[in-house]
Amino acid sequence: MSYRGIFDLSGKTAVVTGARKGIGFAMASILAEFGANIIAISSKQEADDDLKKVVTSFGVEFSAVACDLRERSETKSLISTLKDSKIDILVNNAGIASRGVVLEHTDEQWDQTIEIDLNAPFFLSREFARGMAARGSGKIIFTASMWTFLGGKNVISYTAAKTALGGLTRGLSNELSPMGINVNAIAPGFIETDINNAVRQDKARFEFLSSRIPMGRWGKPSDLAGTTLFLASAASDYVTGVVLPVDGGYLAN
């Protein structure tokens, strides 16, 4: 048996939400490099030019769909738009975090965060799993968080959503694995993205958090690429229901 092509995604099609920048950009890029056609979902379609250049440089197909996943109607419209597409890999990466103390956390902040971080991933997974089940194969990947395991602070709706994603990963795995669908999640640690700009600009806070990471540094979006490829490829065919930390050792410390 040869393992040479175990990461090959040629002929596969991957949907990546939140693909325009940061972690999603890295995820879409590595899937394309290993042969997957990419359908990039972001709130602003015109902002996907940089990603298009990277993806098409690998000789695969690229398409972009603008969708604000905070709006249920737009999520449903996205599902309708892609209903006839053969989706082999679904990467539920899009997310937001509303920061602030819980006593000042508004209904709108709660609703929007839960909608994009939890509800939209569920709806997309449920619908695209239908086609995967009919074909007997598929990969569903969620972007979870360290707060899937820990309590978090001043990000109550984000923590609630990411904790629920852990349960969603396991629950979907139990139901979909017999149909040939692997369901897993990646739990990033402290990664240098726009979502935590405010934290990184607070020098004292940044240095304190960095000191808690055994590897001694914050991660970069590219640090999530290899894990994404693993979970999207045949290399993970016997891996399901797992929330895999990529955190420089933070959770182990």
DRENPA-3360 file (N, C-alpha, C; in nm, 2 decimals, always signed):
BEGIN
1 = MSYRGIFD = +0.08/-0.12/+0.00/+0.00/+0.00/+0.00/+0.09/+0.12/+0.00 ~ +0.06/+0.22/-0.09/+0.13/+0.34/-0.10/+0.05/+0.46/-0.03 ~ +0.13/+0.54/+0.05/+0.06/+0.65/+0.11/+0.10/+0.78/+0.04 ~ +0.16/+0.78/-0.07/+0.21/+0.90/-0.14/+0.10/+1.00/-0.17 ~ -0.02/+0.95/-0.20/-0.13/+1.04/-0.24/-0.23/+1.06/-0.13 ~ -0.19/+1.04/-0.01/-0.29/+1.04/+0.10/-0.35/+1.17/+0.13 ~ -0.28/+1.28/+0.09/-0.33/+1.42/+0.11/-0.39/+1.48/-0.02 ~ -0.40/+1.40/-0.13/-0.44/+1.45/-0.26/-0.59/+1.48/-0.26;
9 = LSGKTAVV = -0.63/+1.59/-0.30/-0.77/+1.63/-0.30/-0.82/+1.66/-0.44 ~ -0.75/+1.61/-0.54/-0.78/+1.63/-0.68/-0.93/+1.59/-0.71 ~ -1.00/+1.68/-0.78/-1.14/+1.65/-0.81/-1.24/+1.67/-0.70 ~ -1.19/+1.71/-0.58/-1.28/+1.74/-0.47/-1.32/+1.89/-0.48 ~ -1.44/+1.92/-0.42/-1.48/+2.06/-0.41/-1.50/+2.09/-0.26 ~ -1.44/+2.20/-0.22/-1.45/+2.25/-0.08/-1.52/+2.38/-0.07 ~ -1.61/+2.39/+0.02/-1.67/+2.51/+0.06/-1.60/+2.56/+0.19 ~ -1.56/+2.69/+0.18/-1.49/+2.74/+0.30/-1.56/+2.87/+0.34;
17 = TGARKGIG = -1.61/+2.88/+0.45/-1.68/+3.01/+0.50/-1.57/+3.09/+0.57 ~ -1.59/+3.23/+0.56/-1.49/+3.32/+0.62/-1.36/+3.30/+0.55 ~ -1.36/+3.29/+0.42/-1.24/+3.25/+0.35/-1.16/+3.37/+0.30 ~ -1.21/+3.49/+0.32/-1.15/+3.61/+0.26/-1.02/+3.65/+0.32 ~ -1.00/+3.61/+0.45/-0.87/+3.65/+0.52/-0.84/+3.56/+0.63 ~ -0.73/+3.58/+0.69/-0.69/+3.51/+0.82/-0.69/+3.36/+0.80 ~ -0.75/+3.29/+0.90/-0.75/+3.15/+0.91/-0.82/+3.09/+0.78 ~ -0.93/+3.15/+0.75/-1.01/+3.09/+0.63/-0.93/+3.10/+0.50;
25 = FAMASILA = -0.85/+3.21/+0.49/-0.77/+3.23/+0.37/-0.66/+3.12/+0.36 ~ -0.60/+3.09/+0.48/-0.50/+2.98/+0.48/-0.56/+2.85/+0.46 ~ -0.68/+2.82/+0.51/-0.75/+2.69/+0.49/-0.78/+2.67/+0.34 ~ -0.84/+2.77/+0.28/-0.87/+2.76/+0.14/-0.75/+2.74/+0.05 ~ -0.64/+2.81/+0.09/-0.52/+2.81/+0.01/-0.46/+2.67/+0.01 ~ -0.45/+2.61/+0.13/-0.39/+2.48/+0.13/-0.47/+2.37/+0.06 ~ -0.60/+2.38/+0.08/-0.69/+2.28/+0.01/-0.68/+2.29/-0.14 ~ -0.66/+2.42/-0.19/-0.64/+2.44/-0.33/-0.51/+2.38/-0.38;
33 = EFGANIIA = -0.41/+2.41/-0.30/-0.27/+2.36/-0.34/-0.27/+2.21/-0.35 ~ -0.35/+2.14/-0.28/-0.35/+2.00/-0.28/-0.47/+1.94/-0.37 ~ -0.52/+2.03/-0.46/-0.61/+1.99/-0.57/-0.76/+2.02/-0.56 ~ -0.80/+2.07/-0.45/-0.95/+2.09/-0.43/-0.99/+2.22/-0.50 ~ -1.11/+2.21/-0.57/-1.17/+2.33/-0.62/-1.24/+2.41/-0.50 ~ -1.23/+2.54/-0.50/-1.28/+2.62/-0.39/-1.40/+2.70/-0.41 ~ -1.50/+2.69/-0.33/-1.61/+2.78/-0.32/-1.59/+2.86/-0.20 ~ -1.56/+2.99/-0.21/-1.53/+3.08/-0.10/-1.65/+3.16/-0.06;
41 = ISSKQEAD = -1.68/+3.15/+0.07/-1.80/+3.22/+0.12/-1.75/+3.34/+0.21 ~ -1.78/+3.46/+0.18/-1.75/+3.57/+0.27/-1.85/+3.68/+0.25 ~ -1.85/+3.77/+0.34/-1.96/+3.87/+0.35/-1.95/+3.97/+0.23 ~ -1.83/+3.98/+0.17/-1.80/+4.08/+0.06/-1.73/+4.00/-0.05 ~ -1.81/+3.97/-0.15/-1.76/+3.89/-0.26/-1.64/+3.97/-0.33 ~ -1.65/+4.10/-0.35/-1.55/+4.17/-0.42/-1.41/+4.17/-0.35 ~ -1.41/+4.13/-0.22/-1.29/+4.13/-0.15/-1.21/+4.00/-0.16 ~ -1.26/+3.91/-0.25/-1.19/+3.78/-0.26/-1.09/+3.77/-0.37;
49 = DDLKKVVT = -1.05/+3.89/-0.43/-0.96/+3.89/-0.54/-0.82/+3.83/-0.50 ~ -0.77/+3.86/-0.39/-0.64/+3.80/-0.35/-0.65/+3.65/-0.33 ~ -0.76/+3.60/-0.27/-0.78/+3.46/-0.26/-0.79/+3.39/-0.40 ~ -0.86/+3.45/-0.49/-0.88/+3.40/-0.62/-0.74/+3.38/-0.69 ~ -0.65/+3.48/-0.68/-0.52/+3.47/-0.74/-0.45/+3.35/-0.68 ~ -0.45/+3.33/-0.55/-0.38/+3.22/-0.49/-0.44/+3.09/-0.53 ~ -0.57/+3.07/-0.53/-0.63/+2.95/-0.56/-0.61/+2.91/-0.70 ~ -0.64/+3.00/-0.79/-0.62/+2.97/-0.94/-0.48/+2.94/-0.98;
57 = SFGVEFSA = -0.38/+2.99/-0.90/-0.24/+2.97/-0.93/-0.21/+2.82/-0.92 ~ -0.29/+2.74/-0.85/-0.27/+2.60/-0.84/-0.35/+2.52/-0.95 ~ -0.41/+2.59/-1.04/-0.48/+2.52/-1.15/-0.61/+2.46/-1.12 ~ -0.68/+2.51/-1.01/-0.81/+2.45/-0.97/-0.91/+2.56/-0.99 ~ -1.04/+2.52/-0.98/-1.15/+2.62/-1.00/-1.18/+2.70/-0.87 ~ -1.22/+2.82/-0.89/-1.25/+2.91/-0.78/-1.38/+2.98/-0.81 ~ -1.47/+2.99/-0.71/-1.59/+3.07/-0.72/-1.61/+3.13/-0.58 ~ -1.68/+3.24/-0.58/-1.70/+3.32/-0.46/-1.85/+3.35/-0.45;
65 = VACDLRER = -1.90/+3.34/-0.33/-2.04/+3.37/-0.30/-2.05/+3.47/-0.18 ~ -2.11/+3.58/-0.20/-2.12/+3.67/-0.09/-2.24/+3.63/+0.00 ~ -2.22/+3.62/+0.13/-2.32/+3.58/+0.22/-2.29/+3.63/+0.36 ~ -2.38/+3.70/+0.41/-2.37/+3.75/+0.55/-2.44/+3.64/+0.64 ~ -2.36/+3.56/+0.70/-2.41/+3.45/+0.78/-2.48/+3.49/+0.91 ~ -2.47/+3.62/+0.94/-2.55/+3.67/+1.05/-2.70/+3.67/+1.02 ~ -2.73/+3.67/+0.89/-2.87/+3.68/+0.85/-2.92/+3.54/+0.81 ~ -3.01/+3.49/+0.88/-3.07/+3.36/+0.85/-3.11/+3.34/+0.70;
73 = SETKSLIS = -3.18/+3.45/+0.65/-3.23/+3.44/+0.51/-3.11/+3.43/+0.41 ~ -3.00/+3.49/+0.44/-2.88/+3.48/+0.35/-2.82/+3.34/+0.35 ~ -2.82/+3.28/+0.47/-2.77/+3.14/+0.49/-2.86/+3.05/+0.41 ~ -2.99/+3.07/+0.42/-3.08/+2.98/+0.34/-3.06/+3.00/+0.19 ~ -3.04/+3.13/+0.15/-3.02/+3.16/+0.01/-2.89/+3.09/-0.04 ~ -2.79/+3.09/+0.04/-2.66/+3.03/+0.01/-2.68/+2.88/-0.02 ~ -2.76/+2.82/+0.07/-2.79/+2.67/+0.06/-2.86/+2.65/-0.07 ~ -2.96/+2.73/-0.10/-3.03/+2.72/-0.23/-2.94/+2.73/-0.35;
81 = TLKDSKID = -2.85/+2.83/-0.34/-2.75/+2.86/-0.45/-2.67/+2.74/-0.48 ~ -2.62/+2.67/-0.38/-2.53/+2.56/-0.39/-2.59/+2.42/-0.39 ~ -2.73/+2.42/-0.39/-2.80/+2.29/-0.37/-2.76/+2.18/-0.48 ~ -2.72/+2.23/-0.60/-2.69/+2.13/-0.70/-2.54/+2.11/-0.71 ~ -2.46/+2.17/-0.63/-2.31/+2.15/-0.63/-2.27/+2.02/-0.56 ~ -2.17/+1.96/-0.60/-2.12/+1.84/-0.54/-2.01/+1.89/-0.43 ~ -2.05/+1.90/-0.31/-1.97/+1.94/-0.20/-1.91/+1.82/-0.13 ~ -1.77/+1.81/-0.14/-1.70/+1.70/-0.07/-1.65/+1.74/+0.06;
89 = ILVNNAGI = -1.62/+1.87/+0.08/-1.55/+1.92/+0.20/-1.63/+2.05/+0.24 ~ -1.67/+2.05/+0.36/-1.73/+2.18/+0.42/-1.65/+2.23/+0.53 ~ -1.59/+2.35/+0.52/-1.52/+2.41/+0.63/-1.59/+2.52/+0.69 ~ -1.65/+2.50/+0.80/-1.73/+2.60/+0.87/-1.64/+2.69/+0.96 ~ -1.58/+2.79/+0.90/-1.48/+2.87/+0.96/-1.53/+3.01/+1.01 ~ -1.62/+3.07/+0.94/-1.66/+3.21/+0.97/-1.71/+3.22/+1.11 ~ -1.67/+3.33/+1.17/-1.71/+3.36/+1.31/-1.68/+3.50/+1.35 ~ -1.75/+3.54/+1.45/-1.73/+3.67/+1.51/-1.72/+3.66/+1.66;
97 = ASRGVVLE = -1.66/+3.76/+1.73/-1.66/+3.76/+1.88/-1.70/+3.90/+1.92 ~ -1.80/+3.91/+2.01/-1.84/+4.03/+2.06/-1.79/+4.04/+2.20 ~ -1.70/+4.14/+2.23/-1.63/+4.15/+2.35/-1.70/+4.25/+2.45 ~ -1.69/+4.22/+2.57/-1.74/+4.31/+2.68/-1.80/+4.23/+2.79 ~ -1.82/+4.30/+2.90/-1.86/+4.23/+3.02/-2.01/+4.18/+3.00 ~ -2.04/+4.07/+3.07/-2.17/+4.01/+3.04/-2.29/+4.10/+3.08 ~ -2.27/+4.18/+3.18/-2.39/+4.27/+3.22/-2.42/+4.37/+3.12 ~ -2.33/+4.40/+3.02/-2.35/+4.49/+2.92/-2.36/+4.43/+2.78;
105 = HTDEQWDQ = -2.37/+4.30/+2.78/-2.38/+4.22/+2.65/-2.52/+4.23/+2.60 ~ -2.54/+4.29/+2.49/-2.68/+4.32/+2.44/-2.74/+4.19/+2.37 ~ -2.87/+4.20/+2.36/-2.94/+4.09/+2.29/-2.89/+4.08/+2.14 ~ -2.87/+4.19/+2.08/-2.82/+4.19/+1.94/-2.68/+4.12/+1.93 ~ -2.59/+4.16/+2.02/-2.46/+4.09/+2.02/-2.47/+3.94/+2.04 ~ -2.56/+3.90/+2.13/-2.58/+3.76/+2.16/-2.63/+3.69/+2.03 ~ -2.74/+3.75/+1.98/-2.81/+3.69/+1.86/-2.72/+3.68/+1.74 ~ -2.64/+3.78/+1.71/-2.56/+3.78/+1.59/-2.44/+3.68/+1.61;
113 = TIEIDLNA = -2.38/+3.68/+1.73/-2.27/+3.58/+1.75/-2.32/+3.44/+1.74 ~ -2.43/+3.41/+1.80/-2.48/+3.27/+1.80/-2.52/+3.23/+1.66 ~ -2.58/+3.33/+1.58/-2.62/+3.30/+1.45/-2.51/+3.26/+1.35 ~ -2.40/+3.34/+1.36/-2.29/+3.31/+1.27/-2.19/+3.20/+1.32 ~ -2.18/+3.20/+1.45/-2.08/+3.10/+1.51/-2.14/+2.96/+1.53 ~ -2.27/+2.95/+1.54/-2.33/+2.82/+1.57/-2.44/+2.78/+1.48 ~ -2.54/+2.87/+1.46/-2.66/+2.83/+1.38/-2.62/+2.81/+1.23 ~ -2.55/+2.90/+1.17/-2.51/+2.89/+1.03/-2.43/+2.76/+1.01;
121 = PFFLSREF = -2.33/+2.73/+1.09/-2.26/+2.60/+1.07/-2.35/+2.48/+1.08 ~ -2.45/+2.48/+1.17/-2.54/+2.37/+1.17/-2.62/+2.36/+1.05 ~ -2.68/+2.47/+1.00/-2.77/+2.47/+0.88/-2.69/+2.42/+0.76 ~ -2.57/+2.48/+0.74/-2.49/+2.44/+0.63/-2.45/+2.29/+0.63 ~ -2.41/+2.24/+0.75/-2.37/+2.10/+0.77/-2.49/+2.01/+0.74 ~ -2.60/+2.04/+0.80/-2.72/+1.96/+0.78/-2.75/+1.94/+0.63 ~ -2.75/+2.06/+0.56/-2.79/+2.05/+0.42/-2.69/+1.99/+0.33 ~ -2.56/+2.02/+0.34/-2.46/+1.96/+0.26/-2.43/+1.82/+0.29;
129 = ARGMAARG = -2.47/+1.78/+0.41/-2.45/+1.64/+0.45/-2.54/+1.55/+0.37 ~ -2.65/+1.60/+0.32/-2.75/+1.52/+0.25/-2.68/+1.46/+0.12 ~ -2.61/+1.55/+0.05/-2.54/+1.51/-0.07/-2.42/+1.42/-0.04 ~ -2.35/+1.45/+0.07/-2.24/+1.36/+0.11/-2.29/+1.22/+0.14 ~ -2.40/+1.22/+0.22/-2.46/+1.09/+0.26/-2.50/+1.01/+0.13 ~ -2.55/+1.07/+0.03/-2.60/+1.00/-0.09/-2.48/+0.94/-0.16 ~ -2.36/+1.01/-0.15/-2.24/+0.96/-0.22/-2.16/+0.87/-0.13 ~ -2.19/+0.87/+0.00/-2.12/+0.78/+0.09/-1.98/+0.83/+0.14;
137 = SGKIIFTA = -1.96/+0.96/+0.12/-1.83/+1.02/+0.17/-1.85/+1.17/+0.19 ~ -1.77/+1.22/+0.27/-1.76/+1.37/+0.29/-1.68/+1.41/+0.42 ~ -1.64/+1.53/+0.42/-1.57/+1.58/+0.54/-1.63/+1.71/+0.58 ~ -1.66/+1.72/+0.71/-1.71/+1.85/+0.77/-1.62/+1.89/+0.88 ~ -1.57/+2.01/+0.87/-1.48/+2.07/+0.96/-1.53/+2.20/+1.02 ~ -1.52/+2.21/+1.15/-1.56/+2.33/+1.22/-1.44/+2.40/+1.28 ~ -1.44/+2.53/+1.28/-1.34/+2.61/+1.35/-1.40/+2.63/+1.49 ~ -1.35/+2.56/+1.59/-1.39/+2.58/+1.73/-1.30/+2.68/+1.80;
145 = SMWTFLGG = -1.26/+2.65/+1.92/-1.17/+2.75/+1.99/-1.12/+2.68/+2.12 ~ -1.02/+2.75/+2.18/-0.98/+2.71/+2.31/-1.10/+2.72/+2.41 ~ -1.19/+2.81/+2.38/-1.30/+2.83/+2.47/-1.41/+2.72/+2.45 ~ -1.39/+2.63/+2.36/-1.46/+2.51/+2.36/-1.44/+2.43/+2.48 ~ -1.32/+2.44/+2.54/-1.27/+2.37/+2.65/-1.27/+2.45/+2.78 ~ -1.25/+2.58/+2.77/-1.23/+2.67/+2.88/-1.35/+2.77/+2.89 ~ -1.35/+2.85/+2.99/-1.47/+2.94/+3.01/-1.46/+3.07/+2.94 ~ -1.34/+3.12/+2.91/-1.33/+3.25/+2.85/-1.37/+3.36/+2.94;
153 = KNVISYTA = -1.35/+3.48/+2.90/-1.38/+3.59/+2.98/-1.41/+3.71/+2.89 ~ -1.53/+3.78/+2.92/-1.57/+3.89/+2.84/-1.60/+3.86/+2.69 ~ -1.63/+3.73/+2.66/-1.67/+3.69/+2.53/-1.78/+3.59/+2.55 ~ -1.88/+3.62/+2.62/-1.98/+3.52/+2.67/-2.05/+3.45/+2.55 ~ -2.10/+3.52/+2.45/-2.17/+3.46/+2.34/-2.08/+3.38/+2.26 ~ -1.95/+3.43/+2.24/-1.85/+3.35/+2.16/-1.82/+3.22/+2.23 ~ -1.80/+3.23/+2.36/-1.77/+3.11/+2.44/-1.89/+3.01/+2.44 ~ -2.01/+3.06/+2.45/-2.12/+2.97/+2.44/-2.13/+2.90/+2.31;
161 = AKTALGGL = -2.11/+2.98/+2.20/-2.12/+2.92/+2.06/-2.01/+2.82/+2.04 ~ -1.89/+2.85/+2.08/-1.78/+2.76/+2.05/-1.79/+2.63/+2.14 ~ -1.84/+2.65/+2.26/-1.86/+2.53/+2.34/-1.96/+2.44/+2.28 ~ -2.07/+2.50/+2.23/-2.17/+2.42/+2.16/-2.12/+2.35/+2.03 ~ -2.02/+2.42/+1.97/-1.97/+2.35/+1.85/-1.90/+2.22/+1.88 ~ -1.84/+2.21/+2.00/-1.78/+2.09/+2.04/-1.89/+1.98/+2.05 ~ -2.00/+2.01/+2.11/-2.11/+1.91/+2.11/-2.17/+1.88/+1.98 ~ -2.18/+1.98/+1.89/-2.23/+1.96/+1.76/-2.13/+1.87/+1.68;
169 = TRGLSNEL = -2.00/+1.89/+1.70/-1.91/+1.80/+1.63/-1.93/+1.66/+1.67 ~ -1.94/+1.63/+1.80/-1.96/+1.49/+1.84/-2.09/+1.44/+1.80 ~ -2.20/+1.52/+1.82/-2.33/+1.47/+1.79/-2.35/+1.44/+1.64 ~ -2.30/+1.53/+1.55/-2.31/+1.50/+1.41/-2.22/+1.38/+1.37 ~ -2.11/+1.37/+1.43/-2.02/+1.25/+1.41/-2.10/+1.12/+1.44 ~ -2.17/+1.12/+1.55/-2.24/+1.00/+1.58/-2.34/+0.96/+1.48 ~ -2.41/+1.06/+1.42/-2.51/+1.03/+1.33/-2.46/+1.02/+1.18 ~ -2.36/+1.09/+1.15/-2.32/+1.09/+1.01/-2.20/+1.00/+0.97;
177 = SPMGINVN = -2.13/+0.96/+1.07/-2.01/+0.87/+1.05/-2.06/+0.74/+0.98 ~ -2.17/+0.68/+1.02/-2.22/+0.56/+0.95/-2.25/+0.58/+0.80 ~ -2.27/+0.71/+0.76/-2.29/+0.74/+0.62/-2.17/+0.77/+0.55 ~ -2.05/+0.76/+0.61/-1.92/+0.79/+0.54/-1.88/+0.93/+0.56 ~ -1.94/+1.00/+0.65/-1.90/+1.15/+0.67/-1.82/+1.16/+0.79 ~ -1.70/+1.22/+0.78/-1.62/+1.25/+0.90/-1.65/+1.39/+0.94 ~ -1.67/+1.41/+1.07/-1.70/+1.54/+1.13/-1.60/+1.57/+1.24 ~ -1.52/+1.67/+1.22/-1.42/+1.71/+1.32/-1.41/+1.86/+1.34;
185 = AIAPGFIE = -1.34/+1.91/+1.44/-1.33/+2.05/+1.46/-1.18/+2.08/+1.49 ~ -1.14/+2.20/+1.46/-1.01/+2.25/+1.49/-1.03/+2.36/+1.60 ~ -0.95/+2.35/+1.71/-0.96/+2.45/+1.81/-0.84/+2.53/+1.82 ~ -0.84/+2.65/+1.75/-0.72/+2.73/+1.74/-0.69/+2.79/+1.88 ~ -0.57/+2.81/+1.91/-0.53/+2.89/+2.03/-0.53/+3.04/+1.99 ~ -0.43/+3.11/+2.05/-0.42/+3.25/+2.02/-0.35/+3.27/+1.89 ~ -0.43/+3.31/+1.79/-0.38/+3.32/+1.65/-0.39/+3.47/+1.61 ~ -0.29/+3.52/+1.54/-0.28/+3.66/+1.50/-0.38/+3.68/+1.38;
193 = TDINNAVR = -0.50/+3.72/+1.42/-0.60/+3.76/+1.32/-0.67/+3.88/+1.37 ~ -0.76/+3.93/+1.28/-0.83/+4.06/+1.31/-0.92/+4.05/+1.43 ~ -0.97/+3.92/+1.46/-1.06/+3.91/+1.57/-1.00/+3.94/+1.71 ~ -0.87/+3.93/+1.71/-0.81/+3.97/+1.84/-0.71/+4.08/+1.84 ~ -0.73/+4.17/+1.74/-0.65/+4.29/+1.73/-0.64/+4.37/+1.86 ~ -0.75/+4.39/+1.92/-0.75/+4.47/+2.05/-0.67/+4.41/+2.16 ~ -0.67/+4.28/+2.17/-0.59/+4.21/+2.27/-0.44/+4.23/+2.24 ~ -0.41/+4.21/+2.11/-0.26/+4.22/+2.08/-0.21/+4.36/+2.09;
201 = QDKARFEF = -0.30/+4.46/+2.08/-0.25/+4.60/+2.09/-0.24/+4.64/+2.24 ~ -0.29/+4.56/+2.33/-0.27/+4.58/+2.47/-0.14/+4.51/+2.51 ~ -0.03/+4.58/+2.52/+0.10/+4.52/+2.54/+0.11/+4.43/+2.66 ~ +0.06/+4.48/+2.77/+0.07/+4.40/+2.89/-0.01/+4.27/+2.88 ~ -0.13/+4.28/+2.83/-0.22/+4.16/+2.81/-0.15/+4.06/+2.71 ~ -0.10/+4.12/+2.60/-0.04/+4.03/+2.50/+0.08/+3.96/+2.56 ~ +0.17/+4.03/+2.63/+0.28/+3.96/+2.69/+0.24/+3.86/+2.79 ~ +0.14/+3.88/+2.87/+0.09/+3.79/+2.97/+0.04/+3.66/+2.90;
209 = LSSRIPMG = -0.04/+3.68/+2.80/-0.09/+3.56/+2.73/+0.02/+3.48/+2.66 ~ +0.11/+3.55/+2.60/+0.22/+3.49/+2.53/+0.30/+3.40/+2.63 ~ +0.32/+3.45/+2.75/+0.40/+3.38/+2.85/+0.33/+3.25/+2.89 ~ +0.20/+3.23/+2.87/+0.13/+3.11/+2.90/+0.13/+3.01/+2.79 ~ +0.19/+3.04/+2.68/+0.20/+2.95/+2.57/+0.33/+2.88/+2.57 ~ +0.34/+2.75/+2.59/+0.47/+2.68/+2.60/+0.56/+2.70/+2.48 ~ +0.50/+2.72/+2.36/+0.58/+2.74/+2.24/+0.63/+2.88/+2.23 ~ +0.59/+2.97/+2.32/+0.64/+3.10/+2.34/+0.60/+3.20/+2.23;
217 = RWGKPSDL = +0.50/+3.17/+2.16/+0.45/+3.27/+2.06/+0.31/+3.25/+2.02 ~ +0.24/+3.35/+1.97/+0.11/+3.34/+1.91/+0.12/+3.26/+1.78 ~ +0.01/+3.19/+1.74/+0.01/+3.13/+1.61/-0.02/+3.22/+1.50 ~ +0.01/+3.17/+1.38/-0.03/+3.24/+1.26/-0.14/+3.16/+1.19 ~ -0.21/+3.22/+1.10/-0.31/+3.15/+1.02/-0.25/+3.02/+0.95 ~ -0.13/+3.04/+0.91/-0.07/+2.92/+0.84/-0.05/+2.80/+0.93 ~ -0.05/+2.83/+1.06/-0.03/+2.72/+1.15/-0.15/+2.62/+1.16 ~ -0.26/+2.67/+1.10/-0.39/+2.59/+1.09/-0.40/+2.51/+0.96;
225 = AGTTLFLA = -0.31/+2.55/+0.87/-0.33/+2.49/+0.73/-0.31/+2.34/+0.73 ~ -0.20/+2.29/+0.79/-0.17/+2.15/+0.79/-0.28/+2.06/+0.86 ~ -0.34/+2.11/+0.97/-0.44/+2.04/+1.04/-0.57/+2.04/+0.95 ~ -0.60/+2.15/+0.88/-0.71/+2.15/+0.79/-0.69/+2.05/+0.68 ~ -0.58/+2.04/+0.62/-0.55/+1.94/+0.51/-0.57/+1.80/+0.56 ~ -0.52/+1.77/+0.68/-0.53/+1.64/+0.74/-0.67/+1.60/+0.76 ~ -0.76/+1.69/+0.81/-0.90/+1.66/+0.84/-0.98/+1.66/+0.71 ~ -0.93/+1.72/+0.60/-1.01/+1.72/+0.48/-0.97/+1.61/+0.38;
233 = SAASDYVT = -0.86/+1.54/+0.41/-0.81/+1.44/+0.32/-0.83/+1.29/+0.37 ~ -0.78/+1.20/+0.29/-0.79/+1.06/+0.33/-0.71/+1.02/+0.45 ~ -0.61/+1.11/+0.48/-0.53/+1.08/+0.60/-0.61/+1.07/+0.73 ~ -0.73/+1.13/+0.73/-0.81/+1.13/+0.85/-0.94/+1.05/+0.84 ~ -0.93/+0.95/+0.75/-1.05/+0.87/+0.72/-1.11/+0.79/+0.84 ~ -1.02/+0.77/+0.94/-1.07/+0.70/+1.06/-1.06/+0.79/+1.18 ~ -1.07/+0.92/+1.15/-1.08/+1.02/+1.26/-1.21/+1.09/+1.25 ~ -1.29/+1.09/+1.36/-1.42/+1.16/+1.36/-1.46/+1.19/+1.50;
241 = GVVLPVDG = -1.54/+1.30/+1.51/-1.59/+1.34/+1.64/-1.48/+1.40/+1.73 ~ -1.37/+1.45/+1.67/-1.26/+1.51/+1.75/-1.26/+1.66/+1.74 ~ -1.23/+1.72/+1.85/-1.20/+1.87/+1.85/-1.05/+1.88/+1.88 ~ -0.97/+1.91/+1.78/-0.83/+1.90/+1.78/-0.76/+2.04/+1.81 ~ -0.70/+2.06/+1.93/-0.64/+2.19/+1.96/-0.52/+2.21/+1.87 ~ -0.50/+2.33/+1.83/-0.38/+2.38/+1.76/-0.34/+2.51/+1.83 ~ -0.27/+2.50/+1.94/-0.26/+2.61/+2.03/-0.13/+2.63/+2.09 ~ -0.02/+2.57/+2.04/+0.11/+2.59/+2.09/+0.13/+2.53/+2.23;
249 = GYLAN = +0.04/+2.44/+2.27/+0.05/+2.38/+2.40/-0.03/+2.45/+2.51 ~ -0.11/+2.55/+2.48/-0.17/+2.63/+2.58/-0.26/+2.55/+2.67 ~ -0.34/+2.46/+2.61/-0.44/+2.38/+2.69/-0.37/+2.28/+2.78 ~ -0.25/+2.24/+2.74/-0.17/+2.14/+2.82/-0.10/+2.21/+2.93 ~ -0.09/+2.34/+2.93/-0.01/+2.41/+3.03/-0.09/+2.44/+3.16;
% end
